[in-house]
Amino acid sequence: MAKSISSLEQFLAEFRPTLPAHSGTAQAIDGRAPVGQVVRKAIDDGLTEFADRLGRFLEACLRRGL
């Protein structure tokens, strides 16, 4: 599970610089919010493609047992 967490943190860290500081998604990432909350903020911010990518990333991690 630790590998999954570090992979998730890396995934979010790579995306975070593309967001303005005031966005809900950025604030959720910066505040280390649960992944579900990050996804909801991304949807609220209109970042549906990112929310979908994050969901697919998590699904892949679960399938691999990471």
C-alpha positions as CSV (number, residue, x, y, z in Angstrom):
1,M,0.0,0.0,0.0
2,A,2.9,2.4,0.7
3,K,3.9,2.1,-3.0
4,S,0.4,3.1,-4.0
5,I,0.4,6.1,-1.7
6,S,3.8,7.3,-3.0
7,S,2.6,6.8,-6.6
8,L,-0.6,8.8,-5.9
9,E,1.4,11.6,-4.3
10,Q,3.7,11.7,-7.3
11,F,0.7,11.8,-9.7
12,L,-0.8,14.7,-7.8
13,A,2.5,16.5,-7.4
14,E,3.0,16.4,-11.2
15,F,-0.5,17.8,-11.8
16,R,-0.5,20.4,-9.0
17,P,1.7,23.1,-10.7
18,T,-0.8,23.4,-13.5
19,L,-3.4,24.7,-11.2
20,P,-4.0,28.2,-9.9
21,A,-3.4,28.4,-6.1
22,H,-7.0,29.6,-5.5
23,S,-8.7,26.5,-7.1
24,G,-10.5,24.1,-4.9
25,T,-8.5,21.2,-6.4
26,A,-5.2,22.9,-5.6
27,Q,-6.3,23.6,-2.1
28,A,-7.4,20.0,-1.6
29,I,-4.1,18.7,-2.9
30,D,-2.1,21.1,-0.8
31,G,-4.1,20.2,2.2
32,R,-3.6,16.5,1.6
33,A,-7.3,15.9,1.4
34,P,-8.6,12.4,0.8
35,V,-8.6,11.4,-2.8
36,G,-12.4,11.4,-3.0
37,Q,-12.4,15.0,-2.0
38,V,-9.8,15.9,-4.5
39,V,-11.9,14.3,-7.2
40,R,-15.0,16.2,-6.1
41,K,-13.1,19.5,-6.1
42,A,-11.8,18.7,-9.6
43,I,-15.3,18.1,-10.8
44,D,-16.5,21.3,-9.1
45,D,-13.6,23.2,-10.8
46,G,-14.5,21.7,-14.2
47,L,-11.5,19.5,-14.4
48,T,-13.4,16.5,-15.4
49,E,-10.6,15.0,-17.5
50,F,-8.3,15.2,-14.5
51,A,-10.9,13.6,-12.2
52,D,-11.3,10.8,-14.8
53,R,-7.6,10.3,-15.0
54,L,-7.3,10.2,-11.2
55,G,-10.1,7.7,-11.1
56,R,-8.4,5.5,-13.7
57,F,-5.1,5.8,-11.9
58,L,-6.7,4.6,-8.6
59,E,-8.5,1.8,-10.4
60,A,-5.2,0.6,-11.9
61,C,-3.5,0.7,-8.5
62,L,-6.3,-1.3,-6.9
63,R,-6.2,-3.9,-9.7
64,R,-2.4,-4.3,-9.2
65,G,-2.9,-4.5,-5.5
66,L,-0.7,-1.5,-4.8
